[in-house]
């Protein structure tokens, strides 16, 4: 006994979102993430950002 294989549509076959839906989603996401943009960065994340900045500085100089 075999299971039927579900057909999947490629991402390009999905209908585009209307401009009003895109605006609504954009506003919702901005309001949802607005607080996180003003919160301080955690110590661990700050360390990782510093390491990335340092490695990019070295790469730019070489």
CHARMM-style PDB file with segment names, atoms N, HN, CA, C and O in Angstrom:
ATOM      1  N   UNK     1       0.838  -1.180   0.000  1.00  0.00      PROA
ATOM      2  CA  UNK     1       0.000   0.000   0.000  1.00  0.00      PROA
ATOM      3  C   UNK     1       0.885   1.247   0.000  1.00  0.00      PROA
ATOM      4  O   UNK     1       1.758   1.374   0.859  1.00  0.00      PROA
ATOM      5  N   UNK     2       0.685   2.146  -0.921  1.00  0.00      PROA
ATOM      6  HN  UNK     2      -0.023   2.043  -1.618  1.00  0.00      PROA
ATOM      7  CA  UNK     2       1.498   3.352  -1.007  1.00  0.00      PROA
ATOM      8  C   UNK     2       0.644   4.570  -0.720  1.00  0.00      PROA
ATOM      9  O   UNK     2      -0.557   4.600  -0.987  1.00  0.00      PROA
ATOM     10  N   UNK     3       1.300   5.559  -0.174  1.00  0.00      PROA
ATOM     11  HN  UNK     3       2.276   5.534   0.043  1.00  0.00      PROA
ATOM     12  CA  UNK     3       0.609   6.815   0.114  1.00  0.00      PROA
ATOM     13  C   UNK     3       0.585   7.663  -1.154  1.00  0.00      PROA
ATOM     14  O   UNK     3       1.550   7.668  -1.918  1.00  0.00      PROA
ATOM     15  N   UNK     4      -0.511   8.376  -1.377  1.00  0.00      PROA
ATOM     16  HN  UNK     4      -1.295   8.372  -0.757  1.00  0.00      PROA
ATOM     17  CA  UNK     4      -0.524   9.270  -2.543  1.00  0.00      PROA
ATOM     18  C   UNK     4       0.443  10.425  -2.332  1.00  0.00      PROA
ATOM     19  O   UNK     4       0.588  10.936  -1.221  1.00  0.00      PROA
ATOM     20  N   UNK     5       1.087  10.819  -3.389  1.00  0.00      PROA
ATOM     21  HN  UNK     5       0.969  10.404  -4.292  1.00  0.00      PROA
ATOM     22  CA  UNK     5       2.031  11.926  -3.333  1.00  0.00      PROA
ATOM     23  C   UNK     5       1.265  13.221  -3.555  1.00  0.00      PROA
ATOM     24  O   UNK     5       0.565  13.374  -4.556  1.00  0.00      PROA
ATOM     25  N   UNK     6       1.401  14.149  -2.619  1.00  0.00      PROA
ATOM     26  HN  UNK     6       1.969  14.025  -1.806  1.00  0.00      PROA
ATOM     27  CA  UNK     6       0.721  15.438  -2.742  1.00  0.00      PROA
ATOM     28  C   UNK     6       1.436  16.287  -3.774  1.00  0.00      PROA
ATOM     29  O   UNK     6       2.661  16.409  -3.764  1.00  0.00      PROA
ATOM     30  N   UNK     7       0.663  16.864  -4.652  1.00  0.00      PROA
ATOM     31  HN  UNK     7      -0.332  16.765  -4.661  1.00  0.00      PROA
ATOM     32  CA  UNK     7       1.259  17.753  -5.640  1.00  0.00      PROA
ATOM     33  C   UNK     7       1.472  19.120  -5.010  1.00  0.00      PROA
ATOM     34  O   UNK     7       0.591  19.651  -4.334  1.00  0.00      PROA
ATOM     35  N   UNK     8       2.641  19.679  -5.238  1.00  0.00      PROA
ATOM     36  HN  UNK     8       3.357  19.248  -5.788  1.00  0.00      PROA
ATOM     37  CA  UNK     8       2.931  21.007  -4.711  1.00  0.00      PROA
ATOM     38  C   UNK     8       3.118  21.971  -5.865  1.00  0.00      PROA
ATOM     39  O   UNK     8       3.709  21.631  -6.890  1.00  0.00      PROA
ATOM     40  N   UNK     9       2.617  23.152  -5.688  1.00  0.00      PROA
ATOM     41  HN  UNK     9       2.137  23.428  -4.856  1.00  0.00      PROA
ATOM     42  CA  UNK     9       2.767  24.183  -6.710  1.00  0.00      PROA
ATOM     43  C   UNK     9       4.061  24.938  -6.455  1.00  0.00      PROA
ATOM     44  O   UNK     9       4.418  25.176  -5.302  1.00  0.00      PROA
ATOM     45  N   UNK    10       4.757  25.310  -7.493  1.00  0.00      PROA
ATOM     46  HN  UNK    10       4.467  25.117  -8.430  1.00  0.00      PROA
ATOM     47  CA  UNK    10       5.951  26.139  -7.281  1.00  0.00      PROA
ATOM     48  C   UNK    10       5.543  27.493  -6.722  1.00  0.00      PROA
ATOM     49  O   UNK    10       4.419  27.949  -6.930  1.00  0.00      PROA
ATOM     50  N   UNK    11       6.457  28.126  -6.017  1.00  0.00      PROA
ATOM     51  HN  UNK    11       7.371  27.756  -5.848  1.00  0.00      PROA
ATOM     52  CA  UNK    11       6.162  29.413  -5.377  1.00  0.00      PROA
ATOM     53  C   UNK    11       5.692  30.450  -6.387  1.00  0.00      PROA
ATOM     54  O   UNK    11       4.885  31.317  -6.053  1.00  0.00      PROA
ATOM     55  N   UNK    12       6.183  30.369  -7.611  1.00  0.00      PROA
ATOM     56  HN  UNK    12       6.839  29.664  -7.882  1.00  0.00      PROA
ATOM     57  CA  UNK    12       5.799  31.358  -8.611  1.00  0.00      PROA
ATOM     58  C   UNK    12       4.345  31.204  -9.032  1.00  0.00      PROA
ATOM     59  O   UNK    12       3.772  32.125  -9.613  1.00  0.00      PROA
ATOM     60  N   UNK    13       3.730  30.035  -8.744  1.00  0.00      PROA
ATOM     61  HN  UNK    13       4.196  29.287  -8.273  1.00  0.00      PROA
ATOM     62  CA  UNK    13       2.347  29.811  -9.123  1.00  0.00      PROA
ATOM     63  C   UNK    13       1.370  30.412  -8.106  1.00  0.00      PROA
ATOM     64  O   UNK    13       0.171  30.487  -8.374  1.00  0.00      PROA
ATOM     65  N   UNK    14       1.866  30.833  -6.956  1.00  0.00      PROA
ATOM     66  HN  UNK    14       2.840  30.772  -6.738  1.00  0.00      PROA
ATOM     67  CA  UNK    14       0.996  31.417  -5.933  1.00  0.00      PROA
ATOM     68  C   UNK    14       0.484  32.769  -6.420  1.00  0.00      PROA
ATOM     69  O   UNK    14       1.236  33.540  -7.018  1.00  0.00      PROA
ATOM     70  N   UNK    15      -0.778  33.058  -6.169  1.00  0.00      PROA
ATOM     71  HN  UNK    15      -1.388  32.432  -5.684  1.00  0.00      PROA
ATOM     72  CA  UNK    15      -1.296  34.355  -6.617  1.00  0.00      PROA
ATOM     73  C   UNK    15      -0.643  35.485  -5.836  1.00  0.00      PROA
ATOM     74  O   UNK    15      -0.394  35.347  -4.638  1.00  0.00      PROA
ATOM     75  N   UNK    16      -0.364  36.603  -6.502  1.00  0.00      PROA
ATOM     76  HN  UNK    16      -0.566  36.715  -7.475  1.00  0.00      PROA
ATOM     77  CA  UNK    16       0.261  37.730  -5.797  1.00  0.00      PROA
ATOM     78  C   UNK    16      -0.715  38.360  -4.807  1.00  0.00      PROA
ATOM     79  O   UNK    16      -1.932  38.299  -4.979  1.00  0.00      PROA
ATOM     80  N   UNK    17      -0.156  38.954  -3.785  1.00  0.00      PROA
ATOM     81  HN  UNK    17       0.833  39.003  -3.645  1.00  0.00      PROA
ATOM     82  CA  UNK    17      -0.993  39.640  -2.794  1.00  0.00      PROA
ATOM     83  C   UNK    17      -1.412  40.995  -3.338  1.00  0.00      PROA
ATOM     84  O   UNK    17      -0.645  41.673  -4.023  1.00  0.00      PROA
ATOM     85  N   UNK    18      -2.618  41.369  -3.027  1.00  0.00      PROA
ATOM     86  HN  UNK    18      -3.241  40.818  -2.471  1.00  0.00      PROA
ATOM     87  CA  UNK    18      -3.105  42.667  -3.492  1.00  0.00      PROA
ATOM     88  C   UNK    18      -2.369  43.779  -2.744  1.00  0.00      PROA
ATOM     89  O   UNK    18      -1.863  43.547  -1.646  1.00  0.00      PROA
ATOM     90  N   UNK    19      -2.301  44.971  -3.314  1.00  0.00      PROA
ATOM     91  HN  UNK    19      -2.712  45.159  -4.206  1.00  0.00      PROA
ATOM     92  CA  UNK    19      -1.625  46.081  -2.641  1.00  0.00      PROA
ATOM     93  C   UNK    19      -2.201  46.376  -1.254  1.00  0.00      PROA
ATOM     94  O   UNK    19      -1.454  46.708  -0.333  1.00  0.00      PROA
ATOM     95  N   UNK    20      -3.519  46.258  -1.100  1.00  0.00      PROA
ATOM     96  HN  UNK    20      -4.125  45.988  -1.848  1.00  0.00      PROA
ATOM     97  CA  UNK    20      -4.111  46.548   0.218  1.00  0.00      PROA
ATOM     98  C   UNK    20      -3.685  45.513   1.257  1.00  0.00      PROA
ATOM     99  O   UNK    20      -3.449  45.859   2.415  1.00  0.00      PROA
ATOM    100  N   UNK    21      -3.586  44.242   0.849  1.00  0.00      PROA
ATOM    101  HN  UNK    21      -3.778  43.961  -0.091  1.00  0.00      PROA
ATOM    102  CA  UNK    21      -3.136  43.198   1.776  1.00  0.00      PROA
ATOM    103  C   UNK    21      -1.670  43.426   2.123  1.00  0.00      PROA
ATOM    104  O   UNK    21      -1.280  43.273   3.281  1.00  0.00      PROA
ATOM    105  N   UNK    22      -0.854  43.788   1.137  1.00  0.00      PROA
ATOM    106  HN  UNK    22      -1.171  43.912   0.196  1.00  0.00      PROA
ATOM    107  CA  UNK    22       0.564  44.059   1.406  1.00  0.00      PROA
ATOM    108  C   UNK    22       0.728  45.234   2.362  1.00  0.00      PROA
ATOM    109  O   UNK    22       1.563  45.176   3.265  1.00  0.00      PROA
ATOM    110  N   UNK    23      -0.053  46.298   2.183  1.00  0.00      PROA
ATOM    111  HN  UNK    23      -0.731  46.345   1.450  1.00  0.00      PROA
ATOM    112  CA  UNK    23       0.009  47.450   3.099  1.00  0.00      PROA
ATOM    113  C   UNK    23      -0.380  47.039   4.505  1.00  0.00      PROA
ATOM    114  O   UNK    23       0.279  47.414   5.475  1.00  0.00      PROA
ATOM    115  N   UNK    24      -1.454  46.265   4.616  1.00  0.00      PROA
ATOM    116  HN  UNK    24      -1.990  45.960   3.828  1.00  0.00      PROA
ATOM    117  CA  UNK    24      -1.910  45.815   5.936  1.00  0.00      PROA
ATOM    118  C   UNK    24      -0.843  44.957   6.618  1.00  0.00      PROA
ATOM    119  O   UNK    24      -0.557  45.145   7.800  1.00  0.00      PROA
ATOM    120  N   UNK    25      -0.259  44.024   5.881  1.00  0.00      PROA
ATOM    121  HN  UNK    25      -0.491  43.871   4.920  1.00  0.00      PROA
ATOM    122  CA  UNK    25       0.799  43.187   6.456  1.00  0.00      PROA
ATOM    123  C   UNK    25       1.998  44.023   6.870  1.00  0.00      PROA
ATOM    124  O   UNK    25       2.574  43.799   7.935  1.00  0.00      PROA
ATOM    125  N   UNK    26       2.382  44.986   6.036  1.00  0.00      PROA
ATOM    126  HN  UNK    26       1.914  45.169   5.171  1.00  0.00      PROA
ATOM    127  CA  UNK    26       3.510  45.850   6.362  1.00  0.00      PROA
ATOM    128  C   UNK    26       3.279  46.646   7.630  1.00  0.00      PROA
ATOM    129  O   UNK    26       4.154  46.728   8.492  1.00  0.00      PROA
ATOM    130  N   UNK    27       2.094  47.232   7.740  1.00  0.00      PROA
ATOM    131  HN  UNK    27       1.383  47.165   7.040  1.00  0.00      PROA
ATOM    132  CA  UNK    27       1.768  48.009   8.952  1.00  0.00      PROA
ATOM    133  C   UNK    27       1.760  47.109  10.181  1.00  0.00      PROA
ATOM    134  O   UNK    27       2.268  47.489  11.236  1.00  0.00      PROA
ATOM    135  N   UNK    28       1.188  45.927  10.047  1.00  0.00      PROA
ATOM    136  HN  UNK    28       0.775  45.619   9.190  1.00  0.00      PROA
ATOM    137  CA  UNK    28       1.122  45.008  11.184  1.00  0.00      PROA
ATOM    138  C   UNK    28       2.514  44.578  11.633  1.00  0.00      PROA
ATOM    139  O   UNK    28       2.806  44.555  12.829  1.00  0.00      PROA
ATOM    140  N   UNK    29       3.369  44.240  10.678  1.00  0.00      PROA
ATOM    141  HN  UNK    29       3.133  44.259   9.706  1.00  0.00      PROA
ATOM    142  CA  UNK    29       4.728  43.821  11.030  1.00  0.00      PROA
ATOM    143  C   UNK    29       5.528  44.965  11.643  1.00  0.00      PROA
ATOM    144  O   UNK    29       6.265  44.758  12.607  1.00  0.00      PROA
ATOM    145  N   UNK    30       5.389  46.181  11.086  1.00  0.00      PROA
ATOM    146  HN  UNK    30       4.790  46.349  10.303  1.00  0.00      PROA
ATOM    147  CA  UNK    30       6.104  47.328  11.662  1.00  0.00      PROA
ATOM    148  C   UNK    30       5.666  47.579  13.095  1.00  0.00      PROA
ATOM    149  O   UNK    30       6.507  47.814  13.962  1.00  0.00      PROA
ATOM    150  N   UNK    31       4.373  47.533  13.360  1.00  0.00      PROA
ATOM    151  HN  UNK    31       3.690  47.342  12.655  1.00  0.00      PROA
ATOM    152  CA  UNK    31       3.907  47.785  14.726  1.00  0.00      PROA
ATOM    153  C   UNK    31       4.319  46.657  15.661  1.00  0.00      PROA
ATOM    154  O   UNK    31       4.611  46.897  16.833  1.00  0.00      PROA
ATOM    155  N   UNK    32       4.344  45.436  15.155  1.00  0.00      PROA
ATOM    156  HN  UNK    32       4.107  45.241  14.203  1.00  0.00      PROA
ATOM    157  CA  UNK    32       4.741  44.293  15.982  1.00  0.00      PROA
ATOM    158  C   UNK    32       6.213  44.377  16.388  1.00  0.00      PROA
ATOM    159  O   UNK    32       6.563  44.067  17.527  1.00  0.00      PROA
ATOM    160  N   UNK    33       7.065  44.791  15.467  1.00  0.00      PROA
ATOM    161  HN  UNK    33       6.781  45.043  14.542  1.00  0.00      PROA
ATOM    162  CA  UNK    33       8.505  44.820  15.731  1.00  0.00      PROA
ATOM    163  C   UNK    33       9.024  46.184  16.185  1.00  0.00      PROA
ATOM    164  O   UNK    33      10.218  46.310  16.456  1.00  0.00      PROA
ATOM    165  N   UNK    34       8.184  47.200  16.278  1.00  0.00      PROA
ATOM    166  HN  UNK    34       7.214  47.098  16.058  1.00  0.00      PROA
ATOM    167  CA  UNK    34       8.626  48.543  16.652  1.00  0.00      PROA
ATOM    168  C   UNK    34       9.315  48.559  18.017  1.00  0.00      PROA
ATOM    169  O   UNK    34      10.347  49.210  18.180  1.00  0.00      PROA
ATOM    170  N   UNK    35       8.761  47.856  18.984  1.00  0.00      PROA
ATOM    171  HN  UNK    35       7.923  47.327  18.852  1.00  0.00      PROA
ATOM    172  CA  UNK    35       9.358  47.838  20.319  1.00  0.00      PROA
ATOM    173  C   UNK    35      10.733  47.187  20.319  1.00  0.00      PROA
ATOM    174  O   UNK    35      11.632  47.636  21.030  1.00  0.00      PROA
ATOM    175  N   UNK    36      10.903  46.143  19.533  1.00  0.00      PROA
ATOM    176  HN  UNK    36      10.173  45.778  18.955  1.00  0.00      PROA
ATOM    177  CA  UNK    36      12.194  45.446  19.539  1.00  0.00      PROA
ATOM    178  C   UNK    36      13.302  46.311  18.940  1.00  0.00      PROA
ATOM    179  O   UNK    36      14.476  46.090  19.234  1.00  0.00      PROA
ATOM    180  N   UNK    37      12.951  47.284  18.112  1.00  0.00      PROA
ATOM    181  HN  UNK    37      11.997  47.464  17.874  1.00  0.00      PROA
ATOM    182  CA  UNK    37      13.965  48.158  17.533  1.00  0.00      PROA
ATOM    183  C   UNK    37      14.486  49.179  18.538  1.00  0.00      PROA
ATOM    184  O   UNK    37      15.580  49.715  18.363  1.00  0.00      PROA
ATOM    185  N   UNK    38      13.722  49.449  19.580  1.00  0.00      PROA
ATOM    186  HN  UNK    38      12.834  49.013  19.722  1.00  0.00      PROA
ATOM    187  CA  UNK    38      14.151  50.430  20.580  1.00  0.00      PROA
ATOM    188  C   UNK    38      14.757  49.776  21.818  1.00  0.00      PROA
ATOM    189  O   UNK    38      15.320  50.467  22.667  1.00  0.00      PROA
ATOM    190  N   UNK    39      14.648  48.448  21.931  1.00  0.00      PROA
ATOM    191  HN  UNK    39      14.191  47.887  21.241  1.00  0.00      PROA
ATOM    192  CA  UNK    39      15.208  47.756  23.085  1.00  0.00      PROA
ATOM    193  C   UNK    39      16.720  47.641  22.934  1.00  0.00      PROA
ATOM    194  O   UNK    39      17.231  47.573  21.816  1.00  0.00      PROA
ATOM    195  N   UNK    40      17.437  47.620  24.057  1.00  0.00      PROA
ATOM    196  HN  UNK    40      17.022  47.675  24.965  1.00  0.00      PROA
ATOM    197  CA  UNK    40      18.893  47.462  23.971  1.00  0.00      PROA
ATOM    198  C   UNK    40      19.256  46.067  23.459  1.00  0.00      PROA
ATOM    199  O   UNK    40      18.517  45.104  23.667  1.00  0.00      PROA
ATOM    200  N   UNK    41      20.382  45.978  22.802  1.00  0.00      PROA
ATOM    201  HN  UNK    41      20.982  46.759  22.633  1.00  0.00      PROA
ATOM    202  CA  UNK    41      20.869  44.707  22.278  1.00  0.00      PROA
ATOM    203  C   UNK    41      21.480  43.928  23.434  1.00  0.00      PROA
ATOM    204  O   UNK    41      22.174  44.497  24.276  1.00  0.00      PROA
ATOM    205  N   UNK    42      21.220  42.630  23.472  1.00  0.00      PROA
ATOM    206  HN  UNK    42      20.656  42.167  22.788  1.00  0.00      PROA
ATOM    207  CA  UNK    42      21.782  41.788  24.526  1.00  0.00      PROA
ATOM    208  C   UNK    42      23.294  41.711  24.434  1.00  0.00      PROA
ATOM    209  O   UNK    42      23.875  41.948  23.374  1.00  0.00      PROA
ATOM    210  N   UNK    43      23.929  41.378  25.551  1.00  0.00      PROA
ATOM    211  HN  UNK    43      23.457  41.186  26.411  1.00  0.00      PROA
ATOM    212  CA  UNK    43      25.395  41.335  25.608  1.00  0.00      PROA
ATOM    213  C   UNK    43      25.974  40.334  24.618  1.00  0.00      PROA
ATOM    214  O   UNK    43      26.974  40.620  23.960  1.00  0.00      PROA
ATOM    215  N   UNK    44      25.358  39.172  24.508  1.00  0.00      PROA
ATOM    216  HN  UNK    44      24.546  38.939  25.042  1.00  0.00      PROA
ATOM    217  CA  UNK    44      25.877  38.139  23.600  1.00  0.00      PROA
ATOM    218  C   UNK    44      25.772  38.600  22.149  1.00  0.00      PROA
ATOM    219  O   UNK    44      26.704  38.414  21.366  1.00  0.00      PROA
ATOM    220  N   UNK    45      24.642  39.199  21.793  1.00  0.00      PROA
ATOM    221  HN  UNK    45      23.886  39.350  22.428  1.00  0.00      PROA
ATOM    222  CA  UNK    45      24.467  39.686  20.430  1.00  0.00      PROA
ATOM    223  C   UNK    45      25.430  40.835  20.141  1.00  0.00      PROA
ATOM    224  O   UNK    45      25.964  40.938  19.036  1.00  0.00      PROA
ATOM    225  N   UNK    46      25.647  41.686  21.121  1.00  0.00      PROA
ATOM    226  HN  UNK    46      25.214  41.602  22.018  1.00  0.00      PROA
ATOM    227  CA  UNK    46      26.583  42.801  20.951  1.00  0.00      PROA
ATOM    228  C   UNK    46      27.997  42.285  20.698  1.00  0.00      PROA
ATOM    229  O   UNK    46      28.723  42.839  19.872  1.00  0.00      PROA
ATOM    230  N   UNK    47      28.389  41.228  21.404  1.00  0.00      PROA
ATOM    231  HN  UNK    47      27.800  40.778  22.075  1.00  0.00      PROA
ATOM    232  CA  UNK    47      29.706  40.620  21.206  1.00  0.00      PROA
ATOM    233  C   UNK    47      29.831  40.058  19.794  1.00  0.00      PROA
ATOM    234  O   UNK    47      30.861  40.230  19.143  1.00  0.00      PROA
ATOM    235  N   UNK    48      28.792  39.391  19.328  1.00  0.00      PROA
ATOM    236  HN  UNK    48      27.956  39.251  19.857  1.00  0.00      PROA
ATOM    237  CA  UNK    48      28.820  38.831  17.979  1.00  0.00      PROA
ATOM    238  C   UNK    48      28.889  39.931  16.919  1.00  0.00      PROA
ATOM    239  O   UNK    48      29.595  39.784  15.921  1.00  0.00      PROA
ATOM    240  N   UNK    49      28.169  41.019  17.125  1.00  0.00      PROA
ATOM    241  HN  UNK    49      27.596  41.138  17.936  1.00  0.00      PROA
ATOM    242  CA  UNK    49      28.205  42.141  16.181  1.00  0.00      PROA
ATOM    243  C   UNK    49      29.603  42.751  16.149  1.00  0.00      PROA
ATOM    244  O   UNK    49      30.124  43.069  15.081  1.00  0.00      PROA
ATOM    245  N   UNK    50      30.205  42.911  17.328  1.00  0.00      PROA
ATOM    246  HN  UNK    50      29.781  42.652  18.196  1.00  0.00      PROA
ATOM    247  CA  UNK    50      31.572  43.452  17.393  1.00  0.00      PROA
ATOM    248  C   UNK    50      32.557  42.557  16.643  1.00  0.00      PROA
ATOM    249  O   UNK    50      33.433  43.049  15.932  1.00  0.00      PROA
ATOM    250  N   UNK    51      32.410  41.237  16.805  1.00  0.00      PROA
ATOM    251  HN  UNK    51      31.698  40.838  17.383  1.00  0.00      PROA
ATOM    252  CA  UNK    51      33.295  40.305  16.105  1.00  0.00      PROA
ATOM    253  C   UNK    51      33.109  40.415  14.602  1.00  0.00      PROA
ATOM    254  O   UNK    51      34.082  40.373  13.848  1.00  0.00      PROA
ATOM    255  N   UNK    52      31.874  40.553  14.165  1.00  0.00      PROA
ATOM    256  HN  UNK    52      31.084  40.587  14.777  1.00  0.00      PROA
ATOM    257  CA  UNK    52      31.599  40.695  12.738  1.00  0.00      PROA
ATOM    258  C   UNK    52      32.197  41.989  12.201  1.00  0.00      PROA
ATOM    259  O   UNK    52      32.819  41.997  11.138  1.00  0.00      PROA
ATOM    260  N   UNK    53      32.011  43.078  12.934  1.00  0.00      PROA
ATOM    261  HN  UNK    53      31.506  43.072  13.797  1.00  0.00      PROA
ATOM    262  CA  UNK    53      32.593  44.363  12.522  1.00  0.00      PROA
ATOM    263  C   UNK    53      34.108  44.269  12.413  1.00  0.00      PROA
ATOM    264  O   UNK    53      34.698  44.785  11.464  1.00  0.00      PROA
ATOM    265  N   UNK    54      34.732  43.620  13.370  1.00  0.00      PROA
ATOM    266  HN  UNK    54      34.253  43.201  14.141  1.00  0.00      PROA
ATOM    267  CA  UNK    54      36.185  43.477  13.382  1.00  0.00      PROA
ATOM    268  C   UNK    54      36.658  42.677  12.175  1.00  0.00      PROA
ATOM    269  O   UNK    54      37.626  43.057  11.517  1.00  0.00      PROA
ATOM    270  N   UNK    55      35.981  41.571  11.883  1.00  0.00      PROA
ATOM    271  HN  UNK    55      35.194  41.261  12.418  1.00  0.00      PROA
ATOM    272  CA  UNK    55      36.402  40.750  10.746  1.00  0.00      PROA
ATOM    273  C   UNK    55      36.162  41.472   9.425  1.00  0.00      PROA
ATOM    274  O   UNK    55      36.944  41.303   8.489  1.00  0.00      PROA
ATOM    275  N   UNK    56      35.108  42.268   9.325  1.00  0.00      PROA
ATOM    276  HN  UNK    56      34.473  42.406  10.085  1.00  0.00      PROA
ATOM    277  CA  UNK    56      34.862  43.031   8.101  1.00  0.00      PROA
ATOM    278  C   UNK    56      35.907  44.138   7.943  1.00  0.00      PROA
ATOM    279  O   UNK    56      36.329  44.432   6.825  1.00  0.00      PROA
ATOM    280  N   UNK    57      36.327  44.749   9.046  1.00  0.00      PROA
ATOM    281  HN  UNK    57      35.984  44.510   9.955  1.00  0.00      PROA
ATOM    282  CA  UNK    57      37.372  45.768   8.981  1.00  0.00      PROA
ATOM    283  C   UNK    57      38.676  45.166   8.465  1.00  0.00      PROA
ATOM    284  O   UNK    57      39.365  45.770   7.642  1.00  0.00      PROA
ATOM    285  N   UNK    58      39.007  43.978   8.951  1.00  0.00      PROA
ATOM    286  HN  UNK    58      38.447  43.487   9.619  1.00  0.00      PROA
ATOM    287  CA  UNK    58      40.235  43.307   8.508  1.00  0.00      PROA
ATOM    288  C   UNK    58      40.152  42.974   7.023  1.00  0.00      PROA
ATOM    289  O   UNK    58      41.125  43.161   6.292  1.00  0.00      PROA
ATOM    290  N   UNK    59      39.004  42.484   6.572  1.00  0.00      PROA
ATOM    291  HN  UNK    59      38.214  42.332   7.166  1.00  0.00      PROA
ATOM    292  CA  UNK    59      38.838  42.122   5.167  1.00  0.00      PROA
ATOM    293  C   UNK    59      38.925  43.353   4.275  1.00  0.00      PROA
ATOM    294  O   UNK    59      39.452  43.273   3.165  1.00  0.00      PROA
ATOM    295  N   UNK    60      38.419  44.480   4.739  1.00  0.00      PROA
ATOM    296  HN  UNK    60      37.991  44.544   5.640  1.00  0.00      PROA
ATOM    297  CA  UNK    60      38.461  45.715   3.942  1.00  0.00      PROA
ATOM    298  C   UNK    60      39.888  46.227   3.802  1.00  0.00      PROA
ATOM    299  O   UNK    60      40.242  46.816   2.780  1.00  0.00      PROA
ATOM    300  N   UNK    61      40.707  46.005   4.823  1.00  0.00      PROA
ATOM    301  HN  UNK    61      40.420  45.527   5.653  1.00  0.00      PROA
ATOM    302  CA  UNK    61      42.090  46.485   4.783  1.00  0.00      PROA
ATOM    303  C   UNK    61      42.988  45.614   3.912  1.00  0.00      PROA
ATOM    304  O   UNK    61      44.031  46.080   3.454  1.00  0.00      PROA
ATOM    305  N   UNK    62      42.606  44.352   3.670  1.00  0.00      PROA
ATOM    306  HN  UNK    62      41.758  43.974   4.041  1.00  0.00      PROA
ATOM    307  CA  UNK    62      43.494  43.465   2.887  1.00  0.00      PROA
ATOM    308  C   UNK    62      43.237  43.567   1.408  1.00  0.00      PROA
ATOM    309  OT1 UNK    62      43.896  42.890   0.619  1.00  0.00      PROA
TER     310      UNK     62
END
